[in-house]
Amino acid sequence: MTGEEPLPEGFALRDLDRVDSTNSEIRRMAAAGAPSGSVVLARQQSAGRGRHGRSWSSPPGNLYASVLLHVDRPPAASAQLSFVAGLALAGALERHAPDGTLVRLKWPNDVLIGRAKVAGILLESVEGNDAGAACVIIGTGVNVVSYPVDTPYPATSLAEQGFAQLSPRALLVGYLGALEEWLRRWREAGFAEVRAAWCVRGLGLGERVQLRLAREELSGRFVDLTPSGALLLDLDSGGRREIAAGDVFYPSR
């Protein structure tokens, strides 16, 4: 659009008023041969979703976007992109934050202000149409002007936290610039640098947390983020577990 800052080189935008979900739209685009770096931005979603198939509230004014990336890494390494995207989004948000505001990361892929969720990231794999190249979709939702109230965890918005006013598209441009830089660092140096940076922002490290898994609930101390990106938990009941997927909750203080 005229007068708006262009996306960083290597990204191509499809800007929509309404879509079922940006991840679904970019999956359809991938099946039709869309190149790596394709981006979908929507003002509203009729069927937005988060992790584990949960619905994602999608009123106007917030950011709903998805990016398609071709990844020449094994599936286990591709999962590291949730940490890459989290660091990129946290850095982009912090540029507009009031002085003293800490933008934190919650394992494995949420962005928090204080202990309230302001953004989520959803990774999905998809078969590419480019000589069989594997692709990853990185979906991002940011509560810019509003947030849902019927959530099992605290939530907030940039507006409520006093952030500088900005449009979803302007936020997307900043996020993609940061994502490009973190992708370069990940590809050149591997996960170690990403892991170290995530641990600086990671909320709950060294603290007692509760974990909800598919078939059980656990509690213990969040000891570390492993070199593969798993959560290392010292169980209250004794022993140590390495958790690859789950929902983290922080006990009330």
MODA-V271701 format. One record per helix or strand of 2 or more residues. SS is the DSSP state (helix for helix, strand for strand). FROM is the first residue (numbers start at 1). TO is the last residue. If there is no record, write none. Layout:
ss & from & to
SS & FROM & TO
SS & FROM & TO
This chain:
ss & from & to
strand & 12 & 19
helix & 22 & 31
strand & 38 & 45
helix & 51 & 53
strand & 63 & 70
helix & 75 & 78
helix & 81 & 94
strand & 103 & 106
strand & 110 & 113
strand & 116 & 127
strand & 134 & 142
helix & 168 & 189
helix & 191 & 201
strand & 208 & 212
strand & 217 & 225
strand & 231 & 235
strand & 240 & 243
strand & 247 & 250
